[in-house]
Amino acid sequence: MDIVDKIDEAMLGVTMFGTDPVFCGAKNEIIKLRKQLADCQWISVEDRLPEEGISVLVTCDGFVNKTCLLGNEFLMPSKRQSNGITHWMPLPNPPQAMSEKG
């Protein structure tokens, strides 16, 4: 059972309590966490590419790099590295305290 299955199982348990405000709050929190988890999954470059010019994390030769897509290619120090990228994911949001400081 992976983490998504565990979240779905928790959601099923919370849904059984109907409209109780405490459980509705828990349900909303589970939905929010599931979306955050979905946003943090590696995406195959064969499935889809990120938006052009948006910074993302990529995997290349077992390493993780920050880069962006420009045209049909990721901006990497070498063409070989750009061709070796297999997966990407959006950058995570900064910690709450950092984003509040501006």
Backbone as CSV, one residue per row, in Angstrom:
resi,resn,N_x,N_y,N_z,CA_x,CA_y,CA_z,C_x,C_y,C_z
1,MET,0.853,-1.182,0.000,0.000,0.000,0.000,0.895,1.241,0.000
2,ASP,0.743,2.087,-1.020,1.552,3.297,-1.074,0.840,4.438,-0.349
3,ILE,1.488,5.598,-0.302,0.963,6.724,0.461,-0.376,7.213,-0.088
4,VAL,-0.555,7.169,-1.397,-1.836,7.602,-1.980,-2.951,6.673,-1.527
5,ASP,-2.687,5.367,-1.496,-3.690,4.413,-1.016,-4.043,4.680,0.442
6,LYS,-3.046,5.006,1.256,-3.296,5.302,2.669,-4.139,6.562,2.827
7,ILE,-3.871,7.565,1.998,-4.669,8.797,2.044,-6.108,8.500,1.635
8,ASP,-6.284,7.704,0.586,-7.639,7.343,0.143,-8.378,6.554,1.221
9,GLU,-7.673,5.682,1.913,-8.281,4.907,2.986,-8.712,5.827,4.127
10,ALA,-7.864,6.791,4.476,-8.210,7.754,5.516,-9.420,8.579,5.103
11,MET,-9.474,8.967,3.844,-10.604,9.750,3.330,-11.894,8.956,3.445
12,LEU,-11.854,7.677,3.130,-13.039,6.833,3.228,-13.535,6.788,4.671
13,GLY,-12.603,6.632,5.621,-12.979,6.606,7.029,-13.608,7.911,7.477
14,VAL,-13.064,9.036,7.056,-13.590,10.343,7.435,-14.947,10.590,6.779
15,THR,-15.121,10.162,5.533,-16.367,10.381,4.795,-17.536,9.684,5.477
16,MET,-17.280,8.591,6.158,-18.344,7.833,6.814,-19.006,8.632,7.935
17,PHE,-18.360,9.709,8.416,-18.917,10.482,9.515,-19.811,11.624,9.028
18,GLY,-20.059,11.683,7.749,-21.017,12.625,7.196,-20.631,14.081,7.335
19,THR,-21.555,14.887,7.904,-21.377,16.334,7.923,-20.872,16.875,9.254
20,ASP,-20.425,16.031,10.144,-19.855,16.505,11.415,-18.738,17.493,11.112
21,PRO,-18.784,18.725,11.682,-17.789,19.756,11.353,-16.343,19.330,11.568
22,VAL,-16.082,18.572,12.606,-14.711,18.120,12.867,-14.229,17.235,11.732
23,PHE,-15.073,16.324,11.307,-14.678,15.405,10.252,-14.670,16.081,8.884
24,CYS,-15.519,17.084,8.680,-15.465,17.848,7.427,-14.141,18.598,7.336
25,GLY,-13.673,19.133,8.464,-12.372,19.801,8.485,-11.254,18.823,8.171
26,ALA,-11.336,17.617,8.746,-10.329,16.590,8.467,-10.378,16.185,6.996
27,LYS,-11.585,16.077,6.469,-11.741,15.706,5.050,-11.086,16.759,4.150
28,ASN,-11.325,18.030,4.446,-10.718,19.099,3.657,-9.200,19.068,3.756
29,GLU,-8.689,18.773,4.931,-7.234,18.694,5.116,-6.657,17.519,4.321
30,ILE,-7.358,16.395,4.301,-6.911,15.234,3.535,-6.901,15.567,2.044
31,ILE,-7.932,16.265,1.570,-7.975,16.658,0.158,-6.787,17.549,-0.174
32,LYS,-6.489,18.500,0.712,-5.363,19.409,0.502,-4.033,18.640,0.472
33,LEU,-3.856,17.705,1.392,-2.623,16.912,1.434,-2.490,16.034,0.200
34,ARG,-3.605,15.480,-0.267,-3.558,14.626,-1.461,-3.132,15.445,-2.679
35,LYS,-3.621,16.692,-2.790,-3.225,17.550,-3.899,-1.738,17.886,-3.806
36,GLN,-1.266,18.191,-2.594,0.162,18.483,-2.420,1.004,17.284,-2.808
37,LEU,0.557,16.091,-2.437,1.285,14.880,-2.791,1.305,14.685,-4.294
38,ALA,0.171,14.921,-4.939,0.108,14.771,-6.399,1.046,15.759,-7.084
39,ASP,1.175,16.959,-6.504,2.065,17.970,-7.069,3.539,17.604,-6.886
40,CYS,3.835,16.666,-6.004,5.226,16.312,-5.703,5.625,14.958,-6.287
41,GLN,4.941,14.517,-7.292,5.261,13.242,-7.919,6.124,13.481,-9.156
42,TRP,7.067,12.583,-9.395,7.886,12.671,-10.606,7.015,12.368,-11.817
43,ILE,7.181,13.152,-12.864,6.414,13.009,-14.098,7.383,12.625,-15.212
44,SER,7.076,11.571,-15.929,7.927,11.139,-17.028,7.879,12.170,-18.150
45,VAL,9.041,12.450,-18.751,9.074,13.376,-19.888,8.343,12.776,-21.091
46,GLU,8.132,11.462,-21.054,7.367,10.830,-22.123,5.872,11.078,-21.959
47,ASP,5.429,11.319,-20.703,4.008,11.592,-20.451,3.658,13.038,-20.765
48,ARG,4.472,13.969,-20.281,4.269,15.385,-20.569,5.478,16.184,-20.106
49,LEU,5.590,17.387,-20.637,6.687,18.284,-20.282,6.150,19.446,-19.467
50,PRO,7.009,20.089,-18.685,6.548,21.255,-17.907,6.308,22.444,-18.820
51,GLU,5.687,23.473,-18.262,5.510,24.713,-19.016,6.877,25.323,-19.300
52,GLU,7.004,25.925,-20.447,8.266,26.547,-20.838,8.602,27.715,-19.908
53,GLY,9.871,27.771,-19.480,10.368,28.872,-18.670,10.094,28.764,-17.182
54,ILE,9.382,27.730,-16.734,9.089,27.534,-15.314,10.143,26.607,-14.714
55,SER,10.766,27.016,-13.598,11.782,26.177,-12.957,11.164,24.901,-12.406
56,VAL,11.846,23.790,-12.642,11.411,22.476,-12.166,12.633,21.685,-11.705
57,LEU,12.388,20.590,-11.010,13.444,19.636,-10.690,13.425,18.553,-11.755
58,VAL,14.601,18.088,-12.166,14.700,17.009,-13.146,15.661,15.948,-12.644
59,THR,15.471,14.717,-13.124,16.416,13.648,-12.823,17.233,13.370,-14.075
60,CYS,18.548,13.247,-13.864,19.466,12.981,-14.961,20.638,12.180,-14.415
61,ASP,20.831,10.981,-14.916,21.947,10.121,-14.498,21.996,9.923,-12.986
62,GLY,20.841,9.820,-12.354,20.776,9.563,-10.921,20.908,10.800,-10.053
63,PHE,21.020,11.975,-10.653,21.132,13.217,-9.902,19.872,14.053,-10.106
64,VAL,19.621,14.955,-9.172,18.491,15.880,-9.282,19.056,17.271,-9.515
65,ASN,18.524,17.952,-10.512,18.963,19.305,-10.862,17.759,20.216,-10.984
66,LYS,17.973,21.504,-10.765,16.942,22.506,-11.002,17.216,23.118,-12.377
67,THR,16.193,23.207,-13.204,16.346,23.751,-14.549,14.990,24.208,-15.056
68,CYS,14.936,24.607,-16.311,13.657,24.936,-16.939,13.706,24.500,-18.400
69,LEU,12.539,24.404,-18.989,12.410,24.005,-20.386,12.429,25.259,-21.247
70,LEU,13.223,25.226,-22.297,13.270,26.326,-23.248,13.124,25.725,-24.639
71,GLY,12.007,25.990,-25.270,11.724,25.334,-26.549,11.477,23.855,-26.313
72,ASN,12.283,23.014,-26.946,12.149,21.557,-26.795,13.165,20.973,-25.831
73,GLU,14.017,21.798,-25.230,15.105,21.273,-24.408,15.149,21.894,-23.026
74,PHE,15.618,21.082,-22.084,15.890,21.594,-20.747,17.236,22.303,-20.774
75,LEU,17.340,23.410,-20.062,18.606,24.128,-19.979,19.525,23.404,-19.002
76,MET,20.551,22.768,-19.538,21.514,22.014,-18.740,22.913,22.386,-19.226
77,PRO,23.944,22.155,-18.378,25.310,22.511,-18.782,25.779,21.829,-20.070
78,SER,25.267,20.640,-20.341,25.701,19.955,-21.567,24.505,19.316,-22.273
79,LYS,24.632,19.145,-23.557,23.586,18.510,-24.365,23.335,17.082,-23.896
80,ARG,24.410,16.374,-23.513,24.283,14.996,-23.044,23.382,14.943,-21.811
81,GLN,23.575,15.895,-20.897,22.737,15.908,-19.702,21.286,16.196,-20.058
82,SER,21.070,17.129,-20.973,19.712,17.470,-21.385,19.011,16.253,-21.987
83,ASN,19.740,15.464,-22.772,19.166,14.268,-23.392,18.924,13.148,-22.388
84,GLY,19.612,13.184,-21.234,19.480,12.114,-20.247,18.353,12.311,-19.250
85,ILE,17.611,13.399,-19.348,16.526,13.676,-18.401,15.362,12.732,-18.667
86,THR,14.921,12.063,-17.605,13.824,11.111,-17.746,12.544,11.572,-17.049
87,HIS,12.678,12.341,-15.957,11.513,12.756,-15.172,11.699,14.184,-14.672
88,TRP,10.591,14.829,-14.314,10.614,16.169,-13.752,9.485,16.314,-12.743
89,MET,9.572,17.338,-11.907,8.490,17.675,-10.985,8.542,19.168,-10.677
90,PRO,7.387,19.752,-10.339,7.380,21.165,-9.972,8.205,21.390,-8.707
91,LEU,8.732,22.598,-8.551,9.435,22.936,-7.319,8.427,22.990,-6.177
92,PRO,8.813,22.553,-4.991,7.894,22.668,-3.850,7.752,24.130,-3.443
93,ASN,6.669,24.443,-2.758,6.496,25.788,-2.206,7.505,26.000,-1.079
94,PRO,7.934,27.235,-0.859,8.848,27.488,0.259,8.127,27.267,1.586
95,PRO,8.869,27.067,2.670,8.221,26.921,3.977,7.341,28.131,4.276
96,GLN,6.280,27.919,5.023,5.313,28.972,5.336,5.987,30.224,5.887
97,ALA,6.905,30.086,6.837,7.546,31.238,7.473,8.312,32.053,6.428
98,MET,8.961,31.407,5.464,9.723,32.118,4.440,8.796,32.861,3.485
99,SER,7.673,32.236,3.087,6.789,32.872,2.128,6.074,34.062,2.758
100,GLU,5.891,34.074,4.083,5.241,35.195,4.752,6.167,36.402,4.860
101,LYS,7.506,36.168,4.876,8.459,37.260,5.004,8.543,38.092,3.729
102,GLY,8.137,37.471,2.628,8.129,38.199,1.364,9.401,38.097,0.686
